[in-house]
Amino acid sequence: MKPIFERVTGEYGTAHPCAVPDSPWTSDIVGLWLINGIPGMYHPFFYQWLLDVVRVPRPPGAGTDFDGGSTHEFICLTLDPEGSRYEPARFAEDLGSGQLRCLQPANVVVQVVAEDEEVVNVLSLLAQGMVAGVLNPESLWTNGFDKSLNERWSASIEETLEHMRGGVH
């Protein structure tokens, strides 16, 4: 499935869609982007992010109505600044081999009920929002997971899905 953008450049950086490597580490990934930010724009130390969407694993025999309900999960992770700056080819290669260095906890984790094509399109729009400076991947105010940052992303994702499905905004 192709993203709606091939590459996006904005005031805050460049976003590259990446082919998902065929490996056990990546088998549930539906869409994958490398975000190369301008150093210092979102955070004084962090300037690269992994942005992806994965299928939420279903328990055997659960069908579509299992208790979790979600079908997909959007994830934004800061790439470890101690490593060298990633380019798309090495980023995908390291991810496929399980060697990609990311900081924990994840910056953003949002689960939704959607189709693969919908989440790939939303992922493209999230990447565009990050490099345009309207969707912040970092929080300077917490040490760890930032609930309010996650809520802002969640609202953006849910509203975008609603709009794509014919709703108004």
C-alpha positions in Angstrom: 0.0 0.0 0.0 1.5 3.3 -1.0 1.4 6.4 1.2 -0.4 9.5 -0.2 3.0 11.4 -0.2 6.3 10.2 -1.5 8.5 12.6 0.6 7.5 15.6 2.6 9.7 18.6 3.4 8.6 21.4 5.7 10.0 24.1 8.0 10.7 21.5 10.7 12.4 18.8 8.6 11.8 16.1 6.1 9.7 12.9 6.2 10.6 9.8 4.2 8.2 6.9 3.7 10.1 3.7 3.9 9.5 0.2 2.6 8.7 -2.1 5.4 11.5 -4.7 5.6 10.5 -8.4 5.5 11.5 -9.7 8.9 10.0 -11.0 12.2 10.6 -7.6 13.8 8.4 -5.9 11.2 5.6 -8.4 10.3 2.8 -6.3 11.8 3.9 -2.9 10.4 1.4 -1.5 7.8 3.2 1.9 7.2 6.6 3.3 8.2 8.2 6.8 8.0 11.5 8.2 9.0 11.2 11.8 10.3 14.4 13.8 10.0 13.9 17.0 12.0 15.9 20.2 12.1 18.0 19.8 15.2 16.6 22.0 18.0 13.2 22.6 16.4 11.2 20.2 18.7 13.8 19.3 21.3 17.3 20.5 22.0 18.7 16.9 21.7 16.3 14.8 19.6 15.9 15.3 15.9 14.9 11.9 14.4 11.7 9.8 14.9 10.2 6.6 13.8 6.6 7.0 12.8 4.7 3.8 12.1 1.3 2.1 12.3 1.0 -1.6 13.1 -1.8 -4.1 13.1 -2.9 -5.0 16.6 -2.5 -8.7 17.1 -5.7 -10.6 17.6 -6.0 -13.6 19.9 -6.6 -16.8 18.0 -10.2 -17.2 16.9 -11.2 -13.7 18.1 -12.5 -12.5 14.8 -13.2 -8.7 14.6 -15.1 -8.4 17.9 -12.4 -9.3 20.4 -12.4 -7.4 23.7 -9.5 -5.0 22.7 -11.5 -3.7 19.8 -8.6 -1.8 18.2 -7.3 -2.9 14.8 -4.3 -0.7 14.5 -1.8 1.3 16.6 0.1 4.4 15.7 3.5 4.7 17.3 6.0 7.6 17.4 9.4 6.8 18.9 12.5 9.1 19.2 15.5 7.6 17.6 18.6 7.4 19.9 20.7 10.5 19.2 23.8 8.6 20.4 23.8 6.8 17.1 24.6 8.4 13.8 21.9 10.2 11.9 19.8 7.7 10.0 19.1 7.8 6.3 16.1 5.9 4.9 18.0 2.8 3.7 19.9 2.2 6.9 16.9 3.1 9.0 14.8 0.3 7.3 17.8 -2.1 7.4 18.4 -1.6 11.1 14.6 -1.9 11.9 14.4 -5.1 9.9 17.3 -6.6 11.8 16.1 -5.5 15.2 19.1 -3.2 15.6 17.2 0.2 15.4 18.0 2.2 18.5 15.0 4.0 19.9 14.4 5.7 23.2 11.7 4.4 25.6 9.0 4.9 26.5 7.3 5.7 23.1 6.4 9.3 22.6 2.9 8.5 21.2 0.8 5.3 21.1 -2.7 5.6 19.8 -5.0 2.7 19.0 -7.9 3.0 16.5 -10.4 0.9 14.6 -9.7 1.4 10.9 -8.8 -0.3 7.6 -5.2 -0.6 6.4 -5.6 2.0 3.6 -7.1 4.5 6.1 -4.2 4.2 8.6 -1.6 4.4 5.8 -3.2 7.7 4.6 -3.4 9.1 8.1 0.2 8.2 8.8 1.2 10.2 5.7 -0.7 13.2 7.1 0.9 12.8 10.5 4.3 12.9 8.9 3.3 16.0 7.0 2.1 17.6 10.2 5.3 16.8 12.0 7.6 18.4 9.4 5.2 21.4 9.0 5.5 22.1 12.7 1.8 21.5 13.6 2.2 18.1 15.3 4.8 18.0 18.0 6.5 14.6 18.6 8.2 15.6 21.9 7.4 16.9 25.3 9.9 19.0 27.2 7.8 18.9 30.4 7.7 15.3 31.3 10.2 12.6 32.1 8.6 9.7 30.3 5.3 9.2 28.6 3.3 12.5 28.3 -0.5 11.8 28.5 -1.5 15.2 27.2 0.8 14.8 24.1 -0.8 11.4 23.4 -4.3 12.9 23.8 -3.5 15.6 21.2 -2.3 13.1 18.7 -5.3 10.8 19.5 -7.7 13.7 18.8 -5.9 14.5 15.6 -6.0 10.9 14.4 -9.6 10.3 15.3 -10.8 13.6 13.7 -8.8 12.8 10.5 -10.3 9.3 10.3 -13.8 10.8 10.8 -13.2 13.4 8.1 -11.9 10.8 5.7 -15.1 8.7 6.3 -17.3 11.6 5.2 -17.6 13.5 8.5 -17.1 17.2 8.9 -14.5 19.1 10.8 
